[in-house]
Amino acid sequence: MTSPRIAVTVVSGFLGAGKTTLLNRMVRRAEGSRLAVIVNDFGELNIDAAIVSEVTDAVYSLQNGCICCTVQEDLLAQLASLAQLEPRLERIVIECSGVSDPQRIVQTLAYPQLRSQMQLDMVITVVDATRHLQLDGEYARLARAQVAAADLLLLNKTDLVDAAQLQALRDALGARTRVHESVQAELPDALWLDTDLDLEPRAQKPLTRVSDSDHGEMFSSWLWQSNAALDVECLRGWLRALPSDVFRVKGLVLLTPGSTAHWLQHVGTRSQFLPALDDVRADATRLVFIARRGFDGWEALGQGLEDCTVKEVAGV
Ligand SMILES: Nc1nc2c(ncn2[C@@H]2O[C@H](COP(=O)(O)OP(=O)(O)OP(=O)(O)O)[C@@H](O)[C@H]2O)c(=O)[nH]1
């Protein structure tokens, strides 16, 4: 008897839309089932893998590139090896980096060596209700490509917009696809675990041309590291003054007093600090930045961060 094919769910969406928040929920909901997740961060560190590994061990990371461009071969190899695991996996969830076009991942799943082993269940695109309509140029085109590839759109962060803004977003997105509104990427199980959903055939979904180059080239990324702890109020002020060309900041930061480790998440004008679990390796601050192509303000940003560092006496 042949084994059933592994269901694959692809989670897509622009930088900071709420993909990792959704992934964490999925992992918790699927507890007890054979589920593995693949996460792809565009920057030099795979922050998402570290965050998701706080809730599951079955995390595989593809790093330092866009999953649909430079690391596509790695994705193929990773999927082929997951297909061999015994007992057989029931589901794989792939979280694309915020710079990826999920349609290219869908194409990867159609490769002959994978087709007999796994089957695309659905592409879920998470849309940041606060920022989707503010994107411009090639960034707006990329966000539209992510929407166009979706079987289900999750309109997330609805707690941060009013009814008129939400309606404007719905009008702009059109009504072609199933849409669900969410706060903190709350998604009913029936919408992603029920594999008998009547989905639009994939072949009818257009491939959108976003850019002639690889998506990674639309963005520049930068890593800042320090062994010193940072003063949180100084850091908050620095974040408030970030140029709008910086789309995303995330990573682990040591804060005074006591050099306690926190996850910093910054999207647009909003920042969040969450204490990291004790077993997260936290011997230094490591922050990844993603900005528009050609952004050249890194030196000034680095100086601002240096100015927030505090040399703490060990053990204090
Ligand atoms: N207010 C609010 N914040 C949210 C919501 N969903 C997610 N966030 C916050 O938005 C930030 C980014 O969320 P992530 O889940 O990391 O976003 P992401 O799409 O994985 O980000 P990248 O992988 O960097 O592209 C975090 O600080 C989340 O806590 C929401 O519905 N409302």
The ligand as a MOL file (V3000), in Angstrom:
LIG
                    3D

  0  0  0     0  0            999 V3000
M  V30 BEGIN CTAB
M  V30 COUNTS 32 34 0 0 0
M  V30 BEGIN ATOM
M  V30 1 N -1.1000 44.6370 17.0400 0
M  V30 2 C -0.8800 43.4850 16.3850 0
M  V30 3 N 0.3920 43.0300 16.2440 0
M  V30 4 C 0.5750 41.8730 15.5900 0
M  V30 5 C -0.4950 41.1130 15.0600 0
M  V30 6 N 0.0090 40.0070 14.4560 0
M  V30 7 C 1.3550 40.0480 14.6280 0
M  V30 8 N 1.7030 41.1760 15.3180 0
M  V30 9 C 3.0570 41.6340 15.6730 0
M  V30 10 O 3.7420 41.9990 14.4790 0
M  V30 11 C 5.1480 41.7380 14.6200 0
M  V30 12 C 5.6260 40.8880 13.4470 0
M  V30 13 O 4.9950 39.6110 13.5250 0
M  V30 14 P 5.6830 38.3150 12.8870 0
M  V30 15 O 4.7310 37.1920 13.0870 0
M  V30 16 O 7.0650 38.1610 13.3870 0
M  V30 17 O 5.7350 38.7520 11.3650 0
M  V30 18 P 6.4160 37.9570 10.1440 0
M  V30 19 O 5.5130 38.0990 8.9940 0
M  V30 20 O 6.7900 36.5850 10.5580 0
M  V30 21 O 7.7410 38.8080 9.9230 0
M  V30 22 P 8.9780 38.4520 8.8960 0
M  V30 23 O 9.2170 36.9790 9.0080 0
M  V30 24 O 10.1050 39.2710 9.3990 0
M  V30 25 O 8.5550 38.8790 7.5610 0
M  V30 26 C 5.3090 41.0480 15.9730 0
M  V30 27 O 5.6970 42.0370 16.9180 0
M  V30 28 C 3.9010 40.5220 16.2710 0
M  V30 29 O 3.6480 40.3950 17.6660 0
M  V30 30 C -1.8400 41.6320 15.2200 0
M  V30 31 O -2.8350 41.0670 14.7380 0
M  V30 32 N -1.9520 42.8120 15.8830 0
M  V30 END ATOM
M  V30 BEGIN BOND
M  V30 1 1 1 2
M  V30 2 2 2 3
M  V30 3 1 2 32
M  V30 4 1 3 4
M  V30 5 2 4 5
M  V30 6 1 4 8
M  V30 7 1 5 6
M  V30 8 1 5 30
M  V30 9 2 6 7
M  V30 10 1 7 8
M  V30 11 1 8 9
M  V30 12 1 9 10
M  V30 13 1 9 28
M  V30 14 1 10 11
M  V30 15 1 11 12
M  V30 16 1 11 26
M  V30 17 1 12 13
M  V30 18 1 13 14
M  V30 19 2 14 15
M  V30 20 1 14 16
M  V30 21 1 14 17
M  V30 22 1 17 18
M  V30 23 2 18 19
M  V30 24 1 18 20
M  V30 25 1 18 21
M  V30 26 1 21 22
M  V30 27 2 22 23
M  V30 28 1 22 24
M  V30 29 1 22 25
M  V30 30 1 26 27
M  V30 31 1 26 28
M  V30 32 1 28 29
M  V30 33 2 30 31
M  V30 34 1 30 32
M  V30 END BOND
M  V30 END CTAB
M  END
